[in-house]
Amino acid sequence: MSFELSTHVYGRLELRKFSEEDLLRVLNSPEQVLTQADGTKVYQSRLTINGKVYLLREFVNDAVEPNRVKSVYRTSQIKKYWRSS
């Protein structure tokens, strides 16, 4: 599967100081994929950064080819967004 990153995503990577490598790792092998009401997919995985666990969340429009990554952020509020099986 191929992905295209929006300009917004590149800005978020720079502002939040995390790597494109981390972003691509989650896109290629997410721990969870959730679907929002509007059809946007949320790819998410837990990552350890500087000894602290974060949830990296990536918002993907998979109705276009290549799939377009619309936004990305990391949060320490894992319980708020993690879905149990």
Protein Blocks (a to p, Z undefined) as FASTA:
>chain_A
ZZdddfklmmmmmmnopafklmmmmmmmcfbdcddfkopacddddddeehiacddddddd
fkbccdddfbdcddfklmlmpccZZ
